[in-house]
């Protein structure tokens, strides 16, 4: 939690699409869940 946080909760990855977040945050979460061997540099 930080000064910029307004809410903290655990959610299922299947619920990510319904959450209001910046597209880059969603991309980071998706990459994490893909268990990539290399970082995304694109």
N, C-alpha and C positions, 0 to 999 in steps of 0.2 A: 504494500500500500504506500502511496506517495501523496504529496500535496495536490497532485493533479488528478488523483483517483476520486471518483464519485461513488463507486460501488465495487465491491469485491465479492465474487461468488464462483463456485465451480460449476461448469456446464459441460455437457456432453459434446464431443466434436460434431455430432450430427445436428446440433443446435446453432452452430457458428453462423450459418447463413441468416438466421433470424436476428442476430445481434447487431446493434448499430456500432460499426467500427470502421476505421479507415481501411481502404483496400490493401495497403501495405502491411497492416497488422494481420489481416486475414491471410495474406500470402505467407508471412512468417510462420503463422500457426500451421498452415497447410504443409509447408516444407518440413517443419518439425515432425509432424505426424507421418510424413513419408519416410522418415529415418534415412535421409540422404547420406551417402558416403562423403560427399563434397559439398561445400557451401555453394549457394546460388549466387552467381556473379553477374547475372543479366540485368 
